[in-house]
Amino acid sequence: MPAKSKAQQKAAGAVLAAKRGDIRKSDLKGASRGMAESMTEKELTDLASTKRKGKPEHVGGR
């Protein structure tokens, strides 16, 4: 599943770093905290490795 925005990709990268032990999970904020609990490392890798060219910074939602 590719990232829909740059912000989503950055959040996935932060969570991936936390899962790998590069940063503390307590440093995660906002959507990253929810992603840490609900997504596998494979799903996070897919999101974080999406090409950034042409992606908007944020996508409206909810």
C-alpha positions in Angstrom: 0.0 0.0 0.0 1.7 3.2 -1.1 1.7 6.4 0.9 -0.8 9.0 -0.2 1.2 12.0 1.1 4.7 13.0 2.2 3.5 13.4 5.8 2.2 9.8 5.9 5.5 8.6 4.5 7.5 10.5 7.1 5.3 9.1 9.9 5.8 5.6 8.7 9.5 6.1 8.6 9.5 7.4 12.2 7.5 4.4 13.4 9.8 2.0 11.5 12.8 3.6 13.2 11.1 3.2 16.6 10.3 -0.5 15.9 13.9 -1.1 14.9 15.2 0.6 18.1 16.8 3.6 16.4 14.5 6.0 18.3 12.3 5.6 21.4 8.7 4.8 21.0 7.9 7.6 23.5 9.3 10.1 21.0 6.5 9.3 18.5 3.7 11.9 18.2 0.3 12.1 16.6 -0.6 9.5 14.0 2.7 7.8 14.4 1.7 6.4 17.8 -1.4 4.7 16.3 0.6 3.4 13.4 3.1 1.8 15.8 0.4 -0.4 17.4 -1.7 -1.2 14.3 0.9 -1.9 11.5 3.4 -4.5 10.9 7.1 -3.8 10.0 6.4 -5.0 6.4 3.4 -2.5 6.0 5.5 0.3 7.4 8.4 -0.5 5.1 6.0 -0.4 2.1 4.6 3.0 3.2 8.0 4.5 4.0 9.6 3.3 0.7 7.0 5.0 -1.5 8.4 7.5 -4.1 7.9 11.1 -2.9 7.9 12.8 -6.3 4.4 14.2 -7.0 3.0 13.5 -3.6 1.2 16.4 -1.7 2.6 17.4 1.7 -0.8 16.5 3.4 -4.0 14.9 2.3 -7.2 16.0 3.9 -9.4 13.4 5.5 -11.5 12.1 8.3 
